Amino acid sequence: MKYAREIKVGLLAIICGGLLFYGLFFLKGVNIFSSTYAYHGVYTHVDGLAEQAPVLVRGYKVGQVDHIRYDFTKDSAFTIDISVDKDIQVPIGTCMRLVPNGLLGGTAIELQIPVNQSVISVHQPDDYLPTDVISGLVEQLQEGVMDDLQQTVVQAQQLLTNLNNQLGDDYIKSSLAHIDHISADMEVSSAELKQLMQHKIPTIVDNVDQTMISLNKISSDLNEADLKVTIAKVDTAITQVNAVLAEAQTTDGTLGKLINDGALYNHINATILSADSLLVDLKANPKRYVHFSLFGAKDKSKNKTK
């Protein structure tokens, strides 16, 4: 009973130390009450991988990175120690892949476990696994940008080479000479246009003015002409034509009788038929109507007295 207080304080300190120890490992993601198996992998670079980074299988956390050891005198400078739950079997052929973890640039270890194996042989703890590195989104974008940038640089170099070749040849000189020739032609054309504006255009304008004056005179002459008398004569002629047509439509006048009298039409038609019959008979019997004698006509009265 003399040391009861000291014992309680010691036990309390031990419990607090244990809780602190467990809390630190819990914050690191290490479960000290579960047994794990350790595996190792060797890398040339780690792309920002840190200790306590997750170890994943198809996106599920099965362990963590315990230690990162490095020796920069070697090409494969980094040795990664991971711990995996003892329930996870790691078959032969499993690959430790360094993969991006999230969009913020984190890195994790993913165990690429082969599937569909008829005979499963597993790695033993503390074995070294084959390793691989998968580029992240940023690295892929950088590679794409670098490829595009490289192509752009190559195209720019080709363009500069072609330009240098053009400058080195006589193409530029011939082009400049052609431009000078075109400039000289433009100067000649400008002088001719200036002369045309000074001499020909005023003459053309004067001719146009005279033409307009003549047109105005013709218009005034037409306005001064006695159009009313002409229109009156035309109206009189139209009236007379209408009177003749009106007379032709009645049976009182001569024209109307000729047009509307059916008996006159029949008489004229009969006369034409008689004349036609007479002509036909005359053609058939000309002696009946015409007597011709070489010695003269005989005196019929003398023949009768004898």
C-alpha positions in Angstrom: 0.0 0.0 0.0 3.0 2.2 0.4 3.7 2.2 -3.3 0.2 2.0 -4.6 0.2 5.6 -5.9 3.5 5.0 -7.7 2.2 1.8 -9.3 -1.0 3.5 -10.5 1.1 6.3 -12.0 3.4 3.8 -13.7 0.5 1.8 -15.1 -1.1 5.0 -16.4 2.2 6.1 -18.0 2.5 2.6 -19.7 -1.1 2.8 -21.0 -0.6 6.3 -22.3 2.7 5.3 -24.0 1.0 2.3 -25.6 -1.9 4.5 -26.8 0.6 7.0 -28.2 2.5 4.3 -29.9 -0.6 2.8 -31.4 -1.9 6.2 -32.4 1.3 7.1 -34.2 1.2 3.8 -36.2 -2.6 4.3 -36.8 -1.9 7.7 -38.2 0.7 6.2 -40.4 -1.8 3.6 -41.6 -0.1 0.7 -40.0 -2.2 -1.8 -38.1 0.1 -3.3 -35.5 -2.3 -6.0 -34.5 -2.4 -7.6 -38.0 0.4 -9.6 -39.4 1.8 -8.8 -42.8 4.3 -10.1 -45.3 7.1 -8.0 -46.6 8.1 -7.7 -50.3 10.6 -5.7 -52.1 11.1 -4.0 -55.5 13.8 -2.1 -57.2 13.3 1.1 -59.3 15.4 3.6 -61.1 13.1 6.5 -60.0 10.1 6.7 -57.7 8.1 9.7 -59.2 7.4 11.2 -55.8 6.6 8.0 -54.0 6.7 8.4 -50.2 6.6 6.1 -47.2 3.1 5.1 -46.0 1.9 5.3 -49.6 -0.9 2.7 -50.2 -0.3 -0.7 -51.9 -3.3 -1.5 -54.1 -4.8 -4.5 -55.8 -7.3 -3.4 -58.4 -7.8 -0.1 -56.5 -8.3 -1.8 -53.1 -5.7 -1.0 -50.4 -4.0 -4.2 -49.2 -0.9 -2.8 -47.6 1.5 0.2 -47.6 5.0 1.3 -48.4 7.2 0.8 -45.3 10.6 2.0 -46.4 12.3 3.6 -49.3 16.0 2.9 -49.4 18.3 4.5 -52.0 21.9 4.0 -53.3 22.7 6.6 -55.9 25.9 4.8 -56.9 23.7 2.3 -58.7 21.5 2.7 -61.8 18.5 1.1 -60.0 19.0 3.4 -57.0 15.7 2.8 -55.1 14.6 -0.3 -53.2 11.0 -0.2 -52.0 9.9 -2.2 -49.0 6.2 -2.9 -48.9 4.0 -4.8 -46.4 0.9 -6.7 -47.6 -1.8 -8.4 -45.5 -1.0 -12.0 -44.9 -4.4 -13.0 -46.4 -3.2 -11.7 -49.8 -1.5 -14.3 -51.8 1.1 -13.0 -54.3 1.4 -15.4 -57.2 4.6 -15.8 -59.2 4.4 -13.3 -62.0 3.0 -10.5 -59.9 4.4 -7.1 -60.9 4.9 -4.1 -58.6 3.7 -1.1 -60.6 4.4 2.5 -59.7 1.1 4.2 -60.6 -0.3 7.7 -60.2 -2.7 8.0 -57.3 -5.3 10.8 -57.8 -5.2 14.1 -59.7 -2.9 15.9 -57.2 0.2 14.0 -58.3 0.3 11.3 -55.6 2.0 8.0 -56.3 1.1 4.5 -55.1 2.2 0.8 -55.6 -0.2 -1.5 -57.4 0.2 -5.2 -57.4 -0.6 -6.5 -60.9 -1.7 -10.1 -60.0 -2.1 -12.5 -62.9 -5.4 -14.3 -63.2 -6.6 -17.6 -64.8 -3.7 -19.7 -63.6 -4.3 -23.4 -63.3 -1.3 -23.9 -60.9 -0.7 -21.1 -58.4 2.7 -20.8 -57.0 3.2 -17.8 -54.7 6.1 -15.7 -53.7 7.6 -16.1 -50.3 7.9 -13.2 -47.9 10.9 -11.0 -48.4 11.0 -11.9 -52.2 11.9 -9.3 -54.7 9.1 -8.7 -57.2 9.4 -7.5 -60.8 8.7 -3.8 -61.2 7.2 -1.4 -63.7 6.3 2.3 -64.0 3.0 3.7 -65.4 3.2 7.3 -66.4 0.6 9.7 -64.9 -1.8 12.0 -66.6 0.6 14.9 -66.3 3.5 12.9 -67.7 1.4 11.7 -70.6 0.3 15.3 -71.3 3.9 16.4 -71.1 5.0 13.6 -73.5 2.3 14.6 -76.0 3.2 18.3 -75.7 6.8 17.4 -76.2 6.0 15.4 -79.3 4.0 18.2 -80.7 6.6 20.7 -79.8 9.3 18.5 -81.4 7.3 18.3 -84.7 6.7 22.0 -84.6 10.5 22.6 -84.2 11.2 20.2 -87.1 8.6 22.0 -89.3 10.1 25.4 -88.4 13.6 24.2 -89.3 12.3 23.0 -92.6 10.7 26.3 -93.2 13.9 28.2 -92.4 15.8 25.8 -94.6 13.5 26.5 -97.5 13.6 30.2 -96.9 17.4 30.2 -96.8 17.4 28.2 -100.1 15.1 30.8 -101.6 17.2 33.6 -100.4 20.3 31.9 -101.7 18.9 31.4 -105.2 18.1 34.1 -107.8 14.3 33.7 -107.1 14.2 36.8 -104.9 16.2 38.8 -107.4 13.9 37.8 -110.2 10.8 38.5 -108.1 12.1 42.0 -107.3 12.9 42.6 -111.0 9.4 41.5 -111.8 8.0 43.9 -109.2 10.0 46.7 -110.7 8.7 46.0 -114.1 5.1 46.0 -112.8 5.8 49.3 -111.0 7.1 50.8 -114.3 4.0 49.6 -116.2 1.8 51.1 -113.5 3.6 54.4 -113.8 3.0 54.4 -117.6 -0.7 53.5 -117.1 -1.0 56.3 -114.6 0.5 58.8 -117.0 -1.9 57.7 -119.8 -4.8 57.9 -117.5 -3.8 61.4 -116.4 -3.5 62.4 -120.1 -6.9 60.9 -120.8 -8.5 62.8 -117.9 -6.9 66.0 -119.1 -7.8 65.8 -122.8 -10.3 63.1 -123.7 -12.7 63.3 -120.8 -13.5 67.1 -121.3 -14.3 66.4 -125.0 -16.6 63.5 -124.1 -18.3 65.7 -121.5 -18.8 68.5 -124.1 -20.3 66.0 -126.6 -22.6 64.7 -123.9 -23.7 68.3 -123.1 -24.4 69.0 -126.8 -26.4 65.8 -127.1 -28.5 66.8 -124.0 -29.1 70.2 -125.6 -30.3 68.6 -128.8 -32.6 66.3 -126.9 -34.0 69.2 -125.0 -34.6 71.0 -128.3 -36.4 68.0 -129.9 -38.5 67.7 -126.7 -39.5 71.4 -126.9 -40.3 71.1 -130.6 -42.6 68.2 -129.9 -44.3 70.2 -127.2 -44.8 73.1 -129.5 -46.3 71.0 -132.3 -50.1 71.2 -132.9 -51.0 67.8 -131.5 -54.6 68.8 -130.8 -55.3 69.3 -134.5 -53.8 65.9 -135.3 -55.8 64.2 -132.6 -59.0 65.9 -133.9 -58.3 64.6 -137.4 -57.8 61.1 -136.1 -61.1 61.4 -134.2 -62.9 62.6 -137.4 -61.6 59.7 -139.4 -62.6 57.2 -136.7 -66.1 58.8 -136.7 -66.5 58.4 -140.5 -65.3 54.8 -140.4 -67.9 54.1 -137.7 -70.7 55.7 -139.9 -69.7 53.6 -142.8 -69.8 50.4 -140.7 -73.2 51.5 -139.3 -74.6 52.0 -142.8 -73.3 48.6 -143.8 -75.3 47.0 -141.0 -78.7 48.5 -142.2 -80.7 47.7 -145.5 -81.4 51.4 -146.3 -78.2 52.3 -148.0 -76.5 50.9 -151.1 -73.7 49.2 -149.1 -76.3 47.7 -146.7 -78.4 46.4 -149.6 -75.3 44.8 -151.2 -74.4 43.1 -147.9 -77.8 42.2 -146.5 -80.1 41.7 -149.6 -80.3 37.9 -150.1 -82.1 38.2 -153.5 -79.4 40.4 -154.9 -76.9 37.8 -153.8 -78.9 35.1 -155.5 -79.3 37.1 -158.7 -75.6 37.9 -158.9 -74.8 34.2 -158.3 -77.2 33.2 -161.1 -75.6 35.7 -163.4 -72.2 34.3 -162.7 -73.4 30.8 -163.3 -75.0 31.8 -166.7 -71.8 33.6 -167.7 -69.9 30.4 -166.8 -72.3 28.3 -168.9 -71.9 30.7 -171.8 -68.1 30.5 -171.7 -68.2 26.7 -171.6 -70.6 26.6 -174.6 -68.5 29.2 -176.4 -65.4 27.1 -175.9 -67.2 24.0 -177.1 -69.1 25.5 -180.2 -67.2 28.6 -181.3 -68.8 28.5 -184.9 -72.2 29.0 -183.4 -71.2 32.5 -182.3 -68.3 33.5 -184.7 -68.4 33.4 -188.6 -65.1 33.8 -190.4 -64.7 33.8 -194.3 -61.6 34.4 -196.4 -63.6 35.9 -199.4 -66.2 37.8 -197.4 -69.7 36.9 -196.3 -72.3 35.7 -198.8 -75.4 37.7 -199.5 -78.1 35.5 -198.3 -80.8 37.8 -199.8 -79.6 37.3 -203.4 -79.5 33.6 -203.0 -83.1 33.6 -201.9 -84.3 35.7 -205.0 -82.7 33.3 -207.4 
